Amino acid sequence: MFLRSISGTLALLIWIALSSPPAIAQSPSRPGLPRDLQSIVDAKVLRVAITRFDLPSFHVRGADGTLLGPEIEMAQQIGRALGVKVEFLDNAASFDAVVDFIAEGRADIGISKLSQTYNRLMRVRFSEPYVTLRHALLFDRRAIARAAGGHPPAAELQRYKGRLSVIAGSAYVDFAHRNFPNATVVEARDWDTAIASLLGGQVDAVYRDEFEIRRVLKNKPSLNVQLGSAVIVDQKALLSIAICDTCSKLQEFINYHIGVTRGAFTLNELLNSQLGKQVQ
Amino acid sequence: MKAATIFGIDNSLKALSRSINRPVITLTAIVLALVLGAMRLPFVQYLRPVGDFYVALLQICVLPFLLATIPLAVRSAMASGSAPGVIRSLIFWVLITVVAVAAVSAIIPSLFFRYSSPDERMVANIGALLGRSADTVDVEFAIDARHVPENKSASDFGIFALIPTNVFASLSSNDSVRVLVFAAIFGIGMVLTERNSGHSIFDALRHIQAVCVLIFDWFSLLVPIGIVTLVAPQVALLGPDAFKALTLFAYPFFIAGALLLLAGPIICAFALRASPFHVFGVWLKPLMLAASTRNSLICVPLALETLKNDLKVKEEPCDLYLPIGIATIRFGTILYFVIATLFVGILMGRQFNLHDLALLAVFSVGASFATIGVSGLAALAPMAIVLRPFGLSYEVAVPLMIIIDPLADMLRTMLNVGLNGMVAVLAAARSVVPTSTGRVPDS
């Protein structure tokens, strides 16, 4: 009888342990608390995940390693509004890794020029977009003109069948498969590698947003002769802050902040930003 | 007494006009305009409104002049029975001239590009120009075809652009090409109805033509001012940096253009058995009007007057051909398209063999017809017809051509006027009215 009651208690404890709410199970740093606005205020720290590589015009590391840029400023503004300090976790190896940080509870929010995608939305929440950029391609003019066979390049690009480079672990992997189903998608380690593969003729086009495409040509105008730019007018990258899946109140708070500071990011301001002048 | 006074004033004005438009004054005005433009002084841009005012004055009578001149020319040709012969002769010389221009356009730049190619620095400078001038993306498209902007209707392009469905709309919108087509068709109709009924308004048209010529005479007093105020701001638009970066296009274009412009008066002089210097001096006036206004049709009255009065070329082929020829046969555009394509080709590393050059010439002639009815930068659009079959980027060519267009458009218009004038002279060569000395008299 005693053994039965012991084994019953153990079974109950095991069942309780196994059936704990997923948000708590995914919060190794502060177990037992739902991660939302109040828990952040109580902890007096907002943990912000960012990529370990710079995103010129959005966030970069200064000469002394200080993080700079409008995304950093935005995170600090949110922290100030919450009355907590901001801790940047800047070792995410890719854009998807930033989302992983949030999904796994290692950070409260992620801000690194993140586009909303179906896959990401299944794991985290997103704020309202703080900037919306159109999708764009940078292409080898001769290769596309050859493939177009006398037709305008737009006709060829619309049903592109060649090799298309995107950054591995970025939203553009999904976008490329969805929007260019006939293309061979080549995942490059980073943006510089993608551009190098275009210049080296390994691919005929690279796919990202209008800002990045125009920044390449702006920073190195001589490439205008070899490379052309194309904007996809009906495809938009909604750049938003990734927020933990259970943080509805935090999402509301951030949306309000974005609402009152709307207009802080415009394409031309980003292109003309001193933080965007690094040449690829 | 009153009539004598009026005729006296008219003759004095004509004499003054001839005095002001002497070659030496025209050349001085050109040199002054080029120097002022090259110096890029800020006040040069203030001259532009004066030039625009001058162009507006010249446009006053262009359409009435064309409406009167073409039916009169049609009547003259049909009445004399010489129309088939004149038309055959005109077609022959148009074809010969088109072939010659296409050949010169292909050969001279090919030779030039054989010995000079763009170095890295030049490509970098051109890229910088592209980046500066095309501060937007090259291409826009939609994944979902429903988002693609609708194309213009077929009636905006090709042969439809020539049909005057509403001549009053064409007149009010200054659509000269449709007005020309209307005038030609209407002229034929007028001759046929005149034969049946005996009634006509040709005398009235002749009076309208004379009035227009008189008004053009008044405005030609201002030609030197027009040259300075129109050419200087155009030259000033093109900075030395831009010109330096585009020398690879500019040199063959201006060399080939200058050769063709010089060849015109020499061939005319040979056909007219006149001094080349005299022909060149007389022909300089419409050429400079073309360069300054960059509007071929504005030059039609002055070109006709120069051919008929100063060079004594027979009226019929001139009246019949020159307005229609200037509006439709665009020799300058053929040269421009060929050289622009070769230039973009060398920039993007494409070689052209003889077969390519022949095709290029044919495509350029075809594309030049697609520019009928359009002027300025819009006339660059048909260049896509020439570039794309060779795998060359229209999106690279257009921003570069826009940069150099202030000067290139001047030469294009001069070639259109100059070579069409030459065609009229060649077609009418046997009908020259010789003087007692067998030479065309000096003006």
Interface residues (C-beta under 8 A of the other chain):
Chain A: A136 R141 R142 A145 R146 A148 G150 H151 P152 P153 A154 A155 L157 Q158 N179 E210 I213 R214 L217 K218 K220 P221 S222 L223 N224 V225 Q226 G228 S229 A230 V231 I232 V233 D234 Q235
Chain B: V123 A124 N125 I126 G127 A128 L130 G131 R132 A134 V137 D138 V139 E140 F141 A142 I143 D144 A145 H147 L347 M348 G349 R350 A384 R388 P389 G391 L392 S393 Y394 E395 V396
